[in-house]
């Protein structure tokens, strides 16, 4: 099995403290099974210094250790196609927060300033429901 990059180890060290209370040592370190089972794609997507390449590396590494980390949004396709799919999923009631985060991060990475009105309405509804 391949070793994790320093960046991936650092991301996992921060998450270890937050998710399991583990205090990883300085230097080279290998995450515990407990941490890998606690990880989600959503948590990785919002972790500091965890971009798409680091996230993919961690997900692949965990898979090699026998732990499957939830679904990761597939790359590719146009932004308009991605927004259309997410709007359809939200209309059917199947949109997850990990998918929202992933879509917004992808939009930011591509420096897009256009978010469809239908998706903005969905975001407003989600935000209002979480504050009530």
N, C-alpha and C positions, 0 to 999 in steps of 0.2 A: 504494500500500500504506500502511496505517495505521501510525503510530509506536507503539512500545511504551510503556506507562506507566512511570513512574519505578520503581515497585515491581517490575515485571517485569524492567526493566533491571538492578536491583540483585540480584534472584535470579539472573539469568543471569551477572552479573559474578562472583558467588561461585562459581557452577558452572563458569565458564570456567577459573578458577584450579585447581579440583579436577580437572576432566575433561581439559583440554587444556594446562594450564600457562600459558595466555595471561594477561597482565596488562592488563586493560582500563583505559582512561584514566578519570579522574574526569569527571563530567558526562555529557552525551548520548553514547550509544554504540550501535553496532549489532553484534549477535553475528555471528561468522564462520560460514560453512557447516560448518567442521570441528566447531565447538561444537554446532550444531544437529543434525548427524549423530550426535554422541556422546550426545545427550540421550535419555532414556527416560521413559516415564510414571512408572515406579517412582521414578526419581531426582527428578523434579519433585515427586512426591507427598510425598517425605521432605525436600525442601529447606526451609531456614529461610525464613519469611515467604511461602511459596508456598501459598496457599489455593486452593480450587477455582476461583475467578474468575481469579486470576492464572495458574493452570495452564492453564485454557481459553484465556486470551489468548495465552499463549506457544505453545500447540499450534496455534491458529488462525494466528498470525503465522508460525510455521515452515512451515505448510502453504502460506501465501501466497508463501513463499520457495522452494517446491518440495521441502521436506523433511517427511516424514511421521513424526511421533513416535508410537511404539507405541500400543496401545489404552488408552483412558481409560475407567474405569468410567462407565457412563451414569447420570445422576442420575435421581431419581424412584423411585416405588414405596415400599412400606413397608419398615421395617427387617426385619420378620419374613420378608418375601418375599426380600429381599436375602440374609439368612442362609440361608434354604432353598436358594437357588440356589448359594451358595458351598459349602454342605455337599454338595450333589449333585455339583458340579464336583470337590470334593476326593475324594469317593468314587470318581469316575471317573478320578482321577489327573491332572486337568487344571488344578489351582489354581495360580496364580502368586503370587509374593510381592507384586507390585504390586496384585493383587486383594485380598490380605489387608490390606495397608497401607491401601488405599482404603476398604475396609469398616470397618476400625477407626477411621479418621479420620472417616468419615461418622457412625459411632456416637457418637464423642466430640462432634462438632459438634452432634448432636441431643441431647446430654446423656443418652444412654441408659445405664442401668446393667445392662441385661439382655443377656447374650451366651449363646446356646443352649449347653447342655452338649456337644452333638455337636461344635460348633465349638471349644469349649475343648479337647476331646480332640484334635482335629486340630492345634491350636496346640501343645499339649504334645508331640505326636509330632514335629512339625516342629522344635521347639526341642531336644528330646532328640537327634534325628538330627544336628543341626548341631554338637552339643557332643561327639559321639563320634568 
